[in-house]
Amino acid sequence: MAVAPSSVHRAVVEHLVRQEVYRRLGRPLPRAATGPSPLVVNVSARHCHLTQEAVEALFGPGRKLTPFKWLYQEGQFAAQETVTLIGPRSRVISNLRILGPCRSLNQVELAYTDSISLGFDIPLRSSGNIQGTPGCMLMGPAGFFEMKDGVIRALRHVHMSPADAAFYGVKNGDNMRLRVGGGCGATFDKLLVRVDPSFKLEVHIDTDEGNACNLQPDTPCELVK
């Protein structure tokens, strides 16, 4: 059963309201609020991306991923389907969420805390750069699928459109910093910039990073070149 796309993200609503308030007051917006898009910072929990071949091996011939929750990036979703990851020394993670749609390669993204509990020694990589990375075994209701490689800790990164990139003065492949406010404020360096016309402005950090700064929906965040 298909799931309808979620309502407008809170950051988008706040961005529009902030613009209207400043307009009515006749005051210029602060620089951090004048960009073409609202900044959204999300924690990317452990998950996997699979090829159609892997999906069929795990869930049966002809099986397609079923959207469970639509994500902030257009067309991306968390699938209803989950798998069990079997790591070194038979340690497992159950209910590992698959993100759709299917991709051209298989990749598992874990935080370092996950890798330690599994007994993995995983590298820090950008998505898709899986050469020389460790593999694992995945188990689904219809069978097993062996990944020869593809287990990584994903580099923290920011998705942005060309308009956002022009505003911040960066290009695809550059690095930025993310300043996080609040009681556990922190600054994250080496935030990889990924630019595409289809992207909305969104930062992805993993659960270790999100927990370290106690990231909440109302935590103030700022991108710095």
PEUR-V719178 format. One record per helix or strand of 3 or more residues. SS is the DSSP state (a for helix, b for strand). FROM is the first residue (numbers start at 0). TO is the last residue. Records with the same first field share a line. If there is no record, write none. Layout:
SS = FROM-TO, FROM-TO
//
This chain:
a = 9-24, 30-32, 51-58, 87-89, 111-117, 161-167, 206-211
b = 39-43, 46-48, 66-69, 76-85, 91-99, 106-108, 133-139, 142-153, 156-159, 174-179, 185-194, 201-205, 220-223
//
